[in-house]
Each structure stands twice: as C-alpha cells, then as structure tokens.
Amino acid sequence: MTKYTFYVDETGDAGLEKVRQGTHSKGASPYLVLGGCLVPAVRKAELLNLLSDVRTEIDKSDLHCTKLSHF
C-alpha cells in the first residue's frame, strides 16, 4: 500500500467587510485560493531536495510570497 502526504495552503483573506480595491488600499484581498499537492512517500525526500535547491538558487531561506506587492 502506497502512503501519501497531502500538503494544503491558502492565500488571500477571508474577511469580507472591506475588500481591497487596488494595490495601496487597505482590506481583504478579493480572492481566497486553496491549493494542494499530493506527494507519494517514496518521492518526499526527492521533493525536499528539489525545494532546497530552489531556495539556494534564489538565495532565500523561506519560500513564501508575503513580499509580493502586486494586486
């Protein structure tokens, strides 16, 4: 029996009282997006090595999109 790990992440804001209208306005983003990735246990080490190589190549210790400023 093959084992898997399912990774889930979200981006955006769930608050709907005030939705941001542009790049510089305050409020929730107009979109809430969920994404997932199903990884077989036998490929997990390979994936972790690939992510480590990407972090090294772009000179970032954390692969997170909080620094993005586009709408």
C-alpha positions as YAML, in Angstrom:
chain: A
units: angstrom
residues:
- id: 1
  name: MET
  ca: [0.00, 0.00, 0.00]
- id: 2
  name: THR
  ca: [1.43, 3.37, -1.05]
- id: 3
  name: LYS
  ca: [1.43, 6.15, 1.56]
- id: 4
  name: TYR
  ca: [0.99, 9.81, 0.70]
- id: 5
  name: THR
  ca: [1.30, 13.22, 2.32]
- id: 6
  name: PHE
  ca: [-1.19, 15.89, 1.27]
- id: 7
  name: TYR
  ca: [0.04, 19.48, 1.63]
- id: 8
  name: VAL
  ca: [-2.56, 22.27, 1.65]
- id: 9
  name: ASP
  ca: [-2.02, 26.02, 1.61]
- id: 10
  name: GLU
  ca: [-4.18, 29.10, 1.20]
- id: 11
  name: THR
  ca: [-3.61, 32.61, 0.01]
- id: 12
  name: GLY
  ca: [-5.79, 35.67, 0.38]
- id: 13
  name: ASP
  ca: [-8.06, 36.90, 3.13]
- id: 14
  name: ALA
  ca: [-11.42, 35.60, 4.19]
- id: 15
  name: GLY
  ca: [-12.63, 38.94, 5.65]
- id: 16
  name: LEU
  ca: [-15.41, 40.43, 3.56]
- id: 17
  name: GLU
  ca: [-16.34, 43.62, 5.45]
- id: 18
  name: LYS
  ca: [-13.91, 45.70, 3.40]
- id: 19
  name: VAL
  ca: [-12.38, 44.28, 0.22]
- id: 20
  name: ARG
  ca: [-9.24, 45.92, -1.15]
- id: 21
  name: GLN
  ca: [-9.85, 47.82, -4.39]
- id: 22
  name: GLY
  ca: [-6.28, 48.47, -5.51]
- id: 23
  name: THR
  ca: [-2.62, 47.95, -4.73]
- id: 24
  name: HIS
  ca: [-2.43, 50.57, -1.97]
- id: 25
  name: SER
  ca: [-5.89, 50.29, -0.39]
- id: 26
  name: LYS
  ca: [-6.48, 48.52, 2.92]
- id: 27
  name: GLY
  ca: [-8.72, 45.49, 3.36]
- id: 28
  name: ALA
  ca: [-9.09, 41.87, 2.41]
- id: 29
  name: SER
  ca: [-7.86, 40.61, -0.93]
- id: 30
  name: PRO
  ca: [-10.68, 39.99, -3.41]
- id: 31
  name: TYR
  ca: [-9.69, 36.31, -3.78]
- id: 32
  name: LEU
  ca: [-9.23, 33.37, -1.44]
- id: 33
  name: VAL
  ca: [-7.40, 30.49, -3.10]
- id: 34
  name: LEU
  ca: [-6.71, 26.99, -1.80]
- id: 35
  name: GLY
  ca: [-4.07, 24.74, -3.32]
- id: 36
  name: GLY
  ca: [-2.86, 21.26, -2.57]
- id: 37
  name: CYS
  ca: [-0.22, 18.77, -3.54]
- id: 38
  name: LEU
  ca: [-0.37, 15.00, -3.01]
- id: 39
  name: VAL
  ca: [3.13, 13.55, -2.61]
- id: 40
  name: PRO
  ca: [3.87, 9.82, -2.54]
- id: 41
  name: ALA
  ca: [6.04, 8.92, 0.47]
- id: 42
  name: VAL
  ca: [8.66, 7.38, -1.84]
- id: 43
  name: ARG
  ca: [9.15, 10.79, -3.57]
- id: 44
  name: LYS
  ca: [9.09, 13.03, -0.46]
- id: 45
  name: ALA
  ca: [12.90, 13.14, 0.02]
- id: 46
  name: GLU
  ca: [13.37, 13.98, -3.68]
- id: 47
  name: LEU
  ca: [10.87, 16.84, -3.38]
- id: 48
  name: LEU
  ca: [12.53, 18.22, -0.24]
- id: 49
  name: ASN
  ca: [15.92, 18.18, -2.02]
- id: 50
  name: LEU
  ca: [14.41, 20.00, -5.01]
- id: 51
  name: LEU
  ca: [12.90, 22.69, -2.77]
- id: 52
  name: SER
  ca: [16.25, 23.09, -1.01]
- id: 53
  name: ASP
  ca: [17.97, 23.57, -4.37]
- id: 54
  name: VAL
  ca: [15.39, 26.21, -5.37]
- id: 55
  name: ARG
  ca: [15.93, 28.11, -2.09]
- id: 56
  name: THR
  ca: [19.69, 28.05, -2.68]
- id: 57
  name: GLU
  ca: [19.36, 29.14, -6.31]
- id: 58
  name: ILE
  ca: [17.17, 32.16, -5.50]
- id: 59
  name: ASP
  ca: [19.08, 32.90, -2.27]
- id: 60
  name: LYS
  ca: [16.02, 32.67, 0.00]
- id: 61
  name: SER
  ca: [15.74, 30.66, 3.21]
- id: 62
  name: ASP
  ca: [11.94, 30.78, 3.09]
- id: 63
  name: LEU
  ca: [9.74, 30.21, 0.04]
- id: 64
  name: HIS
  ca: [6.81, 32.45, 0.97]
- id: 65
  name: CYS
  ca: [5.03, 35.11, -1.09]
- id: 66
  name: THR
  ca: [4.36, 37.68, 1.64]
- id: 67
  name: LYS
  ca: [6.69, 40.18, -0.02]
- id: 68
  name: LEU
  ca: [4.64, 40.41, -3.22]
- id: 69
  name: SER
  ca: [3.16, 43.86, -3.81]
- id: 70
  name: HIS
  ca: [1.11, 43.44, -6.98]
- id: 71
  name: PHE
  ca: [-2.69, 43.44, -6.82]
...
